[in-house]
Amino acid sequence: MKKYRLKRPVLVVLTAAVTAGVTLNLPAAEAETPAPAPQTVTVIDLYQQDTPPAYTAEMVVSWHEWQPTGKAAGVVPVALLELAEEYQISPVYAAAVFVLETGWGSSSAWLTKHNPAGIRCGDRYCQYSTATDGLRRMFEIMGDYYNNGLTTVAQQRSLWSEAEDTDLIVQLMEQLAGGN
């Protein structure tokens, strides 16, 4: 089932006039007291724009909003962003894994096998029919890790990669999100 996510306004401002002139059956002396002047109340911050998480090794890799810009916009496949929301995995984390593993989309494993993340089938890289199939497999693995308690960048990378590359992933996440 396709999930639809409504875009929330960045800031909604409501202005309401609060008046105190309610008619009551009061004794004559109290009824003559002048009613207080209407007051204007401004309600701010009904919805605030989602703020991106701090990109650290301890960041939980669950889904959050992200729109690639600059170089990332030209490299990150649209399917990656769609699958990130479907699997509820952070798109900037998944994009950083993709970028590291494929050399910004230029590796032969990606170009010839649609393998976005060094996924192994025995002693060889797995081959997928389409790029979307390869990305889907990457998200299945990330989702499986997440559902089995590996919820942070450091935890997932410790199992995913043969080398210690968590800091590289975090740096790429910051770069992809426009932090550097």
C-alpha positions in Angstrom: 0.0 0.0 0.0 1.4 3.4 -1.0 1.9 5.8 1.9 1.2 9.5 1.2 2.8 12.1 3.4 1.2 15.5 3.7 3.5 18.4 3.7 3.1 20.5 6.8 3.2 24.3 6.6 6.5 25.7 7.9 4.7 28.1 10.2 1.0 28.7 10.8 -0.1 31.8 12.6 -3.6 32.2 13.8 -4.9 35.4 15.3 -8.1 35.2 17.5 -9.9 38.0 19.2 -10.8 37.0 22.8 -13.7 39.0 24.2 -15.0 39.0 27.7 -18.4 40.6 27.1 -20.6 37.7 28.1 -24.1 38.7 29.3 -24.9 37.3 32.7 -27.9 38.0 35.0 -25.9 40.0 37.6 -27.1 42.4 40.2 -27.4 46.0 38.8 -24.2 47.3 40.6 -22.0 44.5 39.2 -23.6 44.8 35.7 -22.6 48.4 35.4 -18.9 47.5 35.5 -17.4 48.2 32.1 -16.5 45.1 30.1 -12.7 44.6 29.5 -11.5 45.6 26.1 -11.1 42.8 23.6 -7.7 41.2 23.6 -5.7 39.9 20.6 -4.0 36.6 21.1 -1.5 35.3 18.6 -0.9 31.6 18.5 2.4 30.7 16.9 4.2 27.4 16.3 1.3 25.1 15.6 3.6 23.3 13.2 7.4 23.8 12.9 9.4 22.6 10.0 11.1 19.3 10.7 14.7 19.9 11.6 17.2 17.4 10.4 18.9 15.2 13.0 22.5 15.8 14.1 24.6 13.6 11.8 26.7 11.5 14.2 27.7 7.9 14.5 25.0 7.5 17.2 22.2 9.0 14.9 19.2 6.6 14.7 18.8 5.7 11.1 15.0 5.9 11.0 13.4 8.0 8.3 13.4 11.8 8.2 12.8 14.4 5.5 15.7 15.2 3.1 15.9 16.7 -0.3 19.3 16.3 -2.1 20.9 19.4 -3.5 24.0 20.2 -5.5 26.0 17.2 -6.5 23.8 14.8 -4.5 20.8 15.8 -6.5 22.5 14.6 -9.7 23.8 11.3 -8.2 21.1 10.1 -5.8 18.5 8.0 -7.7 14.9 9.0 -7.2 14.1 5.4 -6.3 16.4 5.8 -3.3 14.3 8.6 -1.9 11.1 6.7 -2.5 12.4 3.5 -1.0 13.8 5.4 2.0 10.2 6.5 2.9 8.8 3.1 2.1 11.3 1.3 4.4 11.4 4.1 7.0 15.2 4.4 6.7 16.9 7.8 6.7 17.4 8.8 3.0 20.6 10.8 3.8 22.0 7.7 5.6 21.1 5.4 2.7 22.5 8.0 0.2 25.8 8.2 2.1 26.1 4.4 2.0 25.3 4.5 -1.8 27.8 7.2 -2.4 30.6 5.5 -0.4 30.0 2.1 -1.9 29.6 3.2 -5.5 32.0 6.1 -5.6 29.3 8.6 -6.3 27.5 6.2 -8.7 30.6 5.4 -10.8 31.6 1.9 -9.6 31.5 -1.1 -12.0 29.4 -3.0 -9.5 26.7 -0.3 -9.7 27.0 0.3 -13.4 27.1 -3.3 -14.6 25.3 -5.2 -11.7 23.0 -2.5 -10.2 24.6 -3.3 -6.9 24.5 -0.2 -4.8 26.3 -1.2 -1.6 28.8 -4.0 -2.2 26.1 -6.7 -1.4 27.7 -10.1 -1.7 26.3 -13.4 -3.0 28.9 -15.8 -1.8 32.3 -14.7 -3.0 30.9 -12.4 -5.7 29.0 -9.2 -5.9 25.2 -9.8 -6.3 23.7 -8.8 -9.6 20.2 -7.2 -9.9 18.0 -6.8 -12.9 17.4 -3.1 -12.4 18.8 -0.3 -10.3 15.6 -0.2 -8.3 15.9 -3.9 -7.5 19.4 -3.4 -6.2 18.4 -0.4 -4.1 15.4 -2.3 -2.8 17.7 -5.1 -1.6 19.9 -2.5 0.1 16.9 -1.2 2.0 15.8 -4.7 2.9 19.1 -5.3 4.5 19.1 -1.9 6.3 15.5 -2.5 7.5 16.4 -6.0 8.7 19.4 -4.6 10.7 17.1 -1.9 12.2 14.4 -4.3 13.2 17.0 -6.5 14.9 18.3 -3.7 17.1 21.0 -2.2 15.0 19.4 1.3 15.0 22.4 3.7 14.8 24.8 4.5 12.0 27.7 3.0 14.0 25.8 -0.2 14.8 24.8 -0.8 11.1 28.2 0.0 9.7 29.9 -2.3 12.2 28.0 -5.2 10.7 27.8 -4.0 7.1 31.3 -3.1 6.3 34.6 -5.0 6.6 36.4 -1.7 7.3 35.7 0.8 10.0 34.0 3.5 7.9 31.4 5.0 10.2 33.2 8.4 10.4 33.3 8.5 6.5 29.6 7.8 6.4 28.9 10.6 8.9 31.1 13.0 6.9 29.2 12.0 3.7 25.9 12.5 5.5 26.9 16.0 6.5 28.2 16.8 3.0 25.0 15.4 1.3 22.8 17.4 3.7 24.7 20.6 2.9 26.6 20.9 6.2 30.0 21.0 4.5 
